Amino acid sequence: MLSIVIPTLNEAANIGARLSEIAAAEIGGEVIVADGGSDDATTEIAARGRARIVSGPAGRGRQLAAGAAAATGNWLLFVHADTQPGSGWATVVKRFMADPDNRYRAGYFRYALDDPAGPARFLEEIVHWRCRLLNLPYGDQGLLISTDYYERLGGFPAIPLMEDVALVRQMPRHRLVELASVAVTSADRYRRDGYLLRPLKNLWILALYYLGFPPGYLAKLYR
């Protein structure tokens, strides 16, 4: 069985659409919304969408870990609330789970942005090569992983930023693969901050993380 975990914090504008898309895919299993204290209608919308709600302190790593701890499936799919799985995603996920060789492997979707502008395509290519060369997908690309492998790796750490990097860095290259489907993420942050400055900021924070700066400090810089 598949458990889909969605971390939320004031995602009323997105969570309804995500739950509707998951229901329409008829993939079965359960959906867990790990909420970090929303003060909008996020949890009410999630409840109407028949999702299980796990509430706790804000912090994406902490929320993802709480959602995984509450899951009953033997497979986990972590998806951000503003990320829309692309066409055929459910079939791709089912095939990956059905292959016994994938019990100790993980998959991620190819990155895409909901912006037709040229800079968006350029950024998508950069992310594609980052994944190929550095074996480093981010959380907005989703993560499909068996519960056994997730627990063997120790799960998401309870840190406010870089929880996705911390987890995938533990996976050998041959155990992390790109799935044959995309995850379409909101480009609002790039339209707001710029297709040059925003990626440079993200790269700077990633470099500081690799240099050993604490995630709490990096989260302040990110905000």
C-alpha positions in Angstrom: 0.0 0.0 0.0 1.1 3.5 -0.8 1.0 6.4 1.8 1.3 9.8 0.2 2.6 12.4 2.6 2.0 16.2 1.9 3.6 18.8 4.3 1.5 21.9 4.6 1.6 25.4 6.1 -1.2 27.7 4.9 -1.7 25.8 1.7 -5.4 26.4 1.3 -4.9 27.6 -2.2 -3.2 24.3 -3.3 -4.2 21.4 -1.1 -7.7 20.9 -2.6 -6.3 20.5 -6.1 -3.6 18.1 -5.0 -6.1 15.9 -3.2 -8.5 15.9 -6.1 -5.7 14.9 -8.5 -4.6 12.1 -6.2 -8.2 10.8 -6.0 -8.7 11.0 -9.7 -5.5 8.9 -10.3 -7.2 6.0 -8.3 -3.8 4.9 -7.0 -5.3 3.7 -3.7 -3.7 3.8 -0.3 -3.9 6.8 2.0 -3.1 10.5 2.0 -1.6 12.1 5.0 -1.4 15.9 5.4 1.3 16.8 7.9 0.3 20.3 8.9 2.6 22.7 10.7 0.0 24.9 12.3 -1.9 26.5 9.4 -4.1 29.4 10.3 -6.1 29.3 7.0 -8.5 26.7 5.8 -5.8 24.1 4.9 -6.8 21.4 7.4 -10.6 21.9 6.8 -10.0 21.4 3.0 -7.8 18.4 3.7 -10.4 16.9 5.9 -13.1 17.3 3.3 -10.7 15.6 0.8 -10.6 12.6 3.1 -6.9 13.0 4.0 -5.6 12.0 7.4 -4.3 15.0 9.2 -1.2 15.0 11.4 -0.6 18.3 13.2 2.5 19.5 14.9 5.2 22.2 15.0 6.2 23.9 11.8 9.3 22.8 10.0 9.3 20.7 6.8 11.7 18.0 8.0 9.7 17.6 11.3 6.4 17.5 9.4 7.6 15.0 6.8 9.0 12.8 9.6 5.7 13.0 11.5 3.7 12.1 8.4 5.9 9.1 7.7 5.6 7.9 11.3 1.8 8.0 11.0 1.8 6.1 7.6 0.6 2.5 7.4 1.7 1.8 3.8 4.8 -0.1 2.9 5.6 2.6 0.3 5.9 6.3 0.9 5.5 9.2 -1.6 6.4 12.6 -0.4 4.9 15.5 -2.4 4.8 19.2 -1.7 1.4 20.9 -1.8 2.4 23.2 -4.6 3.7 20.4 -6.8 1.4 18.8 -9.4 2.3 15.2 -10.5 2.4 15.1 -14.3 0.4 12.9 -16.7 0.7 9.2 -16.1 2.4 9.6 -12.7 0.2 7.0 -11.0 1.2 4.3 -13.5 4.8 5.1 -13.1 4.6 4.9 -9.4 2.7 1.6 -9.5 5.3 0.1 -11.8 8.2 1.2 -9.6 6.6 -0.3 -6.5 5.8 -3.5 -8.2 9.4 -4.2 -9.0 11.0 -6.2 -6.1 14.4 -4.8 -7.1 13.3 -1.4 -6.0 12.7 -2.3 -2.4 15.9 -0.6 -1.5 15.9 2.1 -4.1 14.1 5.5 -4.4 12.7 7.5 -7.2 12.0 11.1 -7.9 10.1 13.0 -10.7 11.7 15.1 -13.3 11.5 18.8 -12.4 9.2 21.1 -14.3 7.8 24.6 -13.7 4.3 26.0 -14.5 5.8 28.9 -16.5 6.0 28.9 -20.3 8.9 31.5 -20.2 12.3 30.6 -21.6 14.2 31.1 -18.3 11.9 28.4 -16.8 13.1 25.8 -19.4 16.7 26.8 -18.7 16.3 26.3 -15.0 14.6 22.9 -15.6 17.7 21.8 -17.5 20.0 23.0 -14.8 18.0 20.9 -12.2 18.1 17.9 -14.6 21.9 18.1 -14.8 22.2 18.7 -11.0 20.4 15.4 -10.5 22.5 13.5 -13.0 25.8 14.8 -11.9 25.4 15.3 -8.2 22.6 12.8 -7.5 20.7 15.6 -5.8 17.0 16.0 -6.4 15.1 18.4 -4.1 11.9 17.8 -2.3 9.8 19.6 -4.9 10.5 16.7 -7.2 8.8 14.3 -4.9 10.4 11.2 -3.4 9.1 7.6 -3.7 10.7 5.2 -1.3 9.8 1.9 0.4 9.1 2.2 4.1 11.9 -0.4 4.7 14.5 1.7 2.9 13.3 5.0 4.5 13.7 3.5 7.9 17.0 2.0 7.1 18.2 5.5 6.1 16.9 7.0 9.3 14.1 9.0 7.7 13.9 12.8 7.4 15.8 14.6 10.1 13.8 17.1 12.2 15.5 20.2 10.7 13.9 23.3 9.3 15.7 23.3 6.0 17.7 20.9 3.8 15.9 17.9 5.1 15.6 16.6 1.5 19.3 17.0 0.8 20.2 15.3 4.2 18.2 12.2 3.2 19.2 11.7 -0.4 22.8 12.3 0.4 22.7 9.0 2.2 21.7 7.1 -1.0 24.3 5.7 -3.3 23.9 6.8 -6.9 22.6 3.5 -8.1 19.8 3.5 -5.5 18.3 6.8 -6.6 16.6 7.1 -10.0 14.6 9.5 -12.0 11.0 8.4 -12.7 9.5 8.6 -16.2 7.1 11.4 -15.2 7.4 15.1 -14.2 6.4 17.0 -11.1 5.2 20.5 -12.1 6.0 23.0 -9.4 4.8 26.6 -8.9 7.2 29.1 -10.4 5.8 32.0 -8.2 9.0 32.3 -6.2 11.1 32.7 -9.4 8.7 35.1 -10.9 8.9 37.1 -7.7 12.6 36.9 -6.9 14.0 36.4 -10.5 15.3 33.5 -12.4 18.8 34.5 -11.7 18.8 35.8 -8.1 16.6 33.0 -6.7 18.8 30.1 -8.0 21.9 31.9 -6.9 20.5 32.3 -3.4 19.6 28.6 -3.3 23.1 27.6 -4.5 24.6 29.8 -1.8 22.5 28.2 0.9 23.4 24.7 -0.4 27.1 25.6 -0.3 26.8 26.8 3.3 25.0 23.6 4.2 27.8 21.5 2.8 30.3 23.7 4.7 28.6 22.7 7.9 26.4 25.8 8.7 23.4 24.8 11.0 20.1 24.3 9.2 18.4 26.7 11.7 20.7 29.5 10.6 20.2 28.6 6.9 16.4 28.7 7.3 16.6 32.3 8.5 18.7 33.2 5.5 16.3 31.4 3.2 13.3 33.4 4.6 
